[in-house]
Amino acid sequence: MSGAASSEKPALGPAGKPKPQTQLQRFVENRIFQTTVLFLIVINAIILGAETFRGVDEAAGPLLVTLDRIIIYAFVVEIGIRIIAYRGVYFRNGWNVFDFLIVVVSIGAATSGLAALRAFRVLRVLRVITVIPRMRVVVSALLDSIPGIASVGVVILLIVYVFAVIAANLYGGDHPDLFGNVFSAMYTLFQVMTLEGWPDIASEVAETHGRSWIFFLTFVLIATFTMLNLFVAIVVRVVDEDSEDDTQTVIDGQSAIRNEISALRVEIEALSKRLPPAS
């Protein structure tokens, strides 16, 4: 999390991040404070889940509502403390903005009488992402991998479309429910691509077209075992790159600390030479 705004270069901590400069910043960065927030998020998630059981809601409904309100007020106080501690710097961090929006939406959902809006209270559970650093790394990797995933998705869509046109021409007459037109064929092939019930589809088509196994085998090998695995490869690559960036950040922070220590030693030696000898 960012430190307080200052015209001077902030001191670096062990991870190469700015050290908290004020007592309030040290308080919100304290492990006990962070653990308490995580505990409230977990309790809130349990409450929201318990409300979905009719018996529990009928027996302890008012208590669950009271606890839910207390927790959302606690979140508001927490966000307020963080904003006071970091002031304008708080909103320069994307995760802080995400946290702030989640709490704002939760307040509106908790005070609304509409069931559809109240369901958005569950978004508060997403705050666990901002509290646990490792989860932030995973989410950041997913966001960074969106361009690559989008490119692979377009390629998969083209492959499915080509195979759908072929299937509609070959098997549409005998199996109109599966391959009657290009859209129903694409839907069927998406089901085949997920490997959900595809042997049943292939067996049904094989009853009228004995060599259809060639078509399905080719499609599964290309679309599932090759293209879908590219999604995993892209995410893994981005996670590795982000991990390397974090490691480099730690190394840079340690180097900065060593440089500061060396500079302090030089200053101390210079001052010691200027001091008069002890009588």
N, C-alpha and C positions, 0 to 999 in steps of 0.2 A: 504494500500500500504506500502511496506517496506520502512524503513528509510535508511539513509546513512550508509555506512559501517564504523564501528568504533571498536576499540579494547575495549572500555569501554561499559558497559551495558547501552543501550539507556534508556532514561526516558520514562515512560509509560504515555499514554494519558488516557482520561476517559473511553475508550472502551478497555483498556488493550493493545493498539497497540503503537508502538514506536512513540514518538512525532517527527515531522519534526525538524531536527537539524540545517538547514540552511534557510536563507531567501528565496532562490529559491524553496526549498521544501515546505515552508509555502505558497508560491505563488501558486504552482500547486495544493496544497491541499485546497486552499481557495474556499469557496462556490461559489463565483462569477465566478472563473475560471471554475469550474466544470459545472455550469449552462450554461456558454457560450459554452462549448464543446457540451453539450446536445442540446442546441439550434441549433448549426451548423449541428448536426446529423439529427435533425428533418427537418430542411430546406433542407438538402441534400436529404432526403427521399422524400420530396414533389417534388423536382426538378426531381428526377429519375422517379417518378410516372407521372409527367406532360409530360415528354418526350414521354410517350407511347401514348398520344393523338395526332393524326395527325394534327388537327387544331392548337393546342397549339404549337406543335413542328415547324410547318411551320411559325407561326406568331412570335414566340419568340425563335426560335432555337438557334441563335448565343448568345443571352442573357443567356439562360439556360446553354449553354456550358461554357460561361465565368464564371458564378456563380459556376458551378461545378468545374472548375479548381481552382478558388479562394479557395473553401472549401477544396479541397484535399491538396492544398499548406498549408492551415491553419492547417490541420491535421498533415502534415509533420513537421511543426514548433512546434506544440504541443508535438508530440512524441520526437522531438529533445530536447525540454526543459526538458521533464521528464527524458530522458536519461542523460542529463547533470546534472540534480539535484540529481539523485540517482546513476548514473554511473553503475558499474557492478551489483549492487544490483537490479537494475531495471529488469533485465532478470531472476532473481530468482523467480519472481512472475509469475505464469502461466497465469493470466489474462493479465499481461503486455505483455507477449509473444504473446498471442492471439491478443491483440490490435495492436502490431507491425506488425504481419503477415497480418492482415486485411488491414492496410494502405499500406504495400508493394504490396499486390495483387491489391489494388485499383489503385495504381500508374501505374502498368503494364496494367490494364484494361482500364484506362482512356487514356493512350498514344497509345494503340493498335488500328489499323485500322480494325481489325476483329470484326464483330458484336457479334460473340459468346463470345469473350473475354471481349468486352465492357459490356456485360450483367452482368459480375461479379462485376461491380461497385456497384451493389446493396448490396454487402457484407458489405459495409461501414455502412449500417443501423444496422448491428449486433453489432456495437460498443456501442450501447445504453445499451447492457447487461453489459459491463464493467463499465459504468458510474453510473448505478443505482444499489446500493448494494443489494436491495431485489431481483432484477432479477438475480444477481450472485448466491444468495442462491438457487433460483429455479433451475437454470441450474446446479449448483453443485449437488443438490439433484438428478436431472435426471441422471447425470453422475455416481453418487454413486449407483444408483438403477439399472444400466445396468446389473450387474451379476444376480440379482434376476429376472429382466425382461426377460433376456435370458433363464433362467431356465424355467420360466412359458411359454415362447414362444415355447420351445422344447416340453413341455407337450401338449400344444395346437396343435402343428403340428402332434404329435402322435395321438391325439384324432381325428383330422380331417382326417388323413390317414386311421384310423380304420373305421370310419364312411363312408369314401369314398369307401373303398373296399366293405363294406356291401351294400351301395347304388348302386354301379355298378353291383353287382350280383342280387340285387332285382329289380331295376328299369331300368337298362341299356338297356335291350331289347326293352322296350316300349318307352323309352325317351333317345335315343342316344345322342341328343344334350346336355342334362343336365348331364347324368351319363353314357355315352358311354364307358368310360375307367376311370382309377383311377385318371388321371390328370384333365379331364373335371369334374369329380365328386368332386375333391378337390376344383376346382375353383368355382363350384356351391355352395358347402358348405361354402366356405369363404364368398360368397355373402349372404348366409343365416345367417351366424354368425354375420355379420354386421347389420342384420335386415333390409337390403335394398331390398325391393321387395320380401322378402321370402314368404309372403302369396300367391303371384301369382305362385311361384314355387311349393309350397305345394299343391295349388288347382289344378295345372296342373297334378301333379303326382297322386292326389287323384281321378282323373277321371278314371284312370285305376287300381289303388290300393286303395281300400276304407280305409284300415287301415294304410295308410302311415303317417297319422297324429301322430301316436305313435312314429315313427322314428324321424320326424321333431321336435316334442315337446321334446323328450329326448335329441336330439342334441342341441337345443336352450338352454335348461336348463343347460346342462353341459358346453357347449363351450362358451356361451354368458353370461348368468347370474352368472355363477360360475367362470370360468377361466379368462374371460376378466376383471372381477372386481378385480381379484388378482393383475393386473397391477396397478390399482388405489391404492389398499391397500399397495403395496410395495413402491410406490412413496410417499404416505402420511407418511408412517413409516420413510422413509429416511429424509423427510422434518422435521419431528418432532425431529429426532436425531440431524440433523444439527442445528436446532433452539436451542436445549439444549446445544450443543457445544458452540454456540455463547453466550448464557446466561452465561455459565461457564467461557468463556473467559472474559466477562465483570466483573464477580465476582472476578476472579483471578487478573484482572487489578486493581480493587478497593482495594483488599487486599494488592497488591504490593504498591499502593499509601499510604495506611495507615501505612504500615511497614516503608516506606521511611520517612513519617512524624514523626513517633515515633523515628526513628533513629536520625533525625535532632534535635528533642527536647532533646534527651539525649546528643548530641554533644553540643548544645547550653547551657544546664545546666552545663556540664563539663567545657566549656569555661568561663561561668560566674563565677564559683567557683575559677578559676585560676586568674581572673582579680583582681588587687588590689582594695581595697575599696576606694571610692571617698573621697577626702580630704574636 
